Amino acid sequence: MRLREAARDVSLSGGVDSAVLCMLAARHAPGRIRAWSMDVHFADETERRNARTVARLAGVEHVDVPIPDAVLPELFEQAVLANESPILNARAIASFAFYAEARRRGASVMLSGAGADEVLMGNPGALTAAMARIEEDRRLVQSVLRASVDNLRTRHPAPVAESFTVGNLGTAPWSLSDTSTSEEVRYAAWVLRELVLPPELRGARAHGITVHTPYLDTRFADVALALPESSLRREGVGKWLFRHAVRGLVPDEVRLARKTPRYGHTALSSPARARWLELYREWLSPARMEPLGVILPEAPLSLLERYTRLAPDAPEASVVDRLLMRLCSLAMLHAHAVRLRPCPES
């Protein structure tokens, strides 16, 4: 990988992929690199500790950006509009706040390890877990959809049409793309397009920051995606060949650390829970849901009341949280679209 000359700022998540970028950038431009991380309540403490270790060993300035819990609900609508699509949890909002602060402190071009997990199988169980989450989401969404929407699957019996309906559980959304590539590649492309890159790239762009993702450079990604699974996964650990290749570059406690995906609950575990719930009630009101046309106007508030009685670690908490965030996001996007004046050509 060739590092960009213009980038003196590196997003340092604490994983092996961003650690490698930091160490290489520090070698390339000694004394001129800043490593950035974020301090938010759902951040993984092991990864935060690893980020500090890497910055110290690389001899770079470490900028740890605090993201106060109170600012997240206030930035919710701005983050949705910047992403130009529904968001699933507070992590995307935290990224939006992170890039705002990075820009305020002078960052304009930043290197990111985004995409490494997808092209290097950093989380070997991700594909199976993703399908389980999608099926949970599809089952729950039927509780808030209008019956006319649910009936679409009976009026359009063709297989492709059915694959877009919530009733067709078991159909992976990435299976609708080019079937000439492997499922691993199609899954990676879907995750990047739908989940990883919008907050990483659009959120940064909203603040005037350009983010480069070296692991998604075609010269790297094409080789990585063509590797046999046996070279990427060993004994349940992903990025195996990559971890082996960077021995001596990053410390072993970072190089060998396993991926520990964490879901950033929006409201239930937040110290700003009361404000989040207030915001949910505002955006999930029947008056906000009715214009969407496909949602039962009263259903989201009923779901919200059920949500408020759940414990943060309840098995169903995450799926309800994801749906409420999507519904709020859709209401925000719709409200913004209505306020925009049509262009003369339309």
Salt bridges, closest charged atoms under 4 A:
GLU5 OE2 - HIS28 NE2 3.50
ASP9 OD1 - ARG34 NE 2.79
ASP17 OD2 - LYS239 NZ 2.11
ASP39 OD1 - ARG48 NH2 3.85
GLU45 OE2 - ARG48 NE 3.87
ASP64 OD2 - ARG48 NH2 2.86
ASP69 OD1 - HIS41 ND1 2.61
GLU74 OE2 - ARG275 NE 2.75
GLU77 OE2 - ARG339 NH2 3.47
GLU84 OE1 - ARG202 NE 3.98
GLU84 OE2 - ARG205 NH2 3.07
GLU101 OE2 - ARG104 NH2 2.73
GLU101 OE2 - ARG105 NE 2.71
ASP117 OD1 - LYS239 NZ 2.73
ASP117 OD2 - LYS259 NZ 2.87
GLU135 OE1 - ARG139 NH2 3.93
GLU136 OE1 - ARG322 NH2 3.41
ASP137 OD1 - ARG322 NH2 2.95
ASP137 OD2 - ARG326 NH1 3.33
ASP150 OD1 - ARG153 NH1 2.52
GLU194 OE2 - ARG193 NE 3.42
ASP217 OD2 - ARG219 NH2 2.91
GLU229 OE2 - ARG233 NH2 2.02
ASP252 OD1 - ARG255 NE 3.07
GLU278 OE1 - ARG275 NH1 3.16
GLU282 OE2 - ARG288 NH2 3.61
GLU290 OE2 - ARG146 NH2 3.07
GLU305 OE2 - ARG281 NE 3.45
